[in-house]
Amino acid sequence: MKRSLVLISCLVATLSAKEIQIGVVLPLTGTTAAYGQSALEGIKLANSLQANLQNGDKVNLVVIDTKGDKLESSS
């Protein structure tokens, strides 16, 4: 009985998990690309080490390249 309750609760937690998208806005090309690339590597590493939150939600990264341009990064 306990085993079935544990399995059911795990199944419900898995089914109710959402995907949360987090925007990552970095200069991946242009004059400051080196800084953006290294920051992106660190962010991806952290996400791969713990891609799920405590409540079971999954974190997806949405990467946007600003091209090192002030106008591009503000829009």
Sequence and secondary structure as in RCSB ss.txt:
>XXXX:A:sequence
MKRSLVLISCLVATLSAKEIQIGVVLPLTGTTAAYGQSALEGIKLANSLQANLQNGDKVNLVVIDTKGDKLESSS
>XXXX:A:secstr
 HHHHHHHHHHHHHHT  EEEEEEEE  SSTTHHHHHHHHHHHHHHHHH  B TTS EEEEEEEE TT HHHHH 
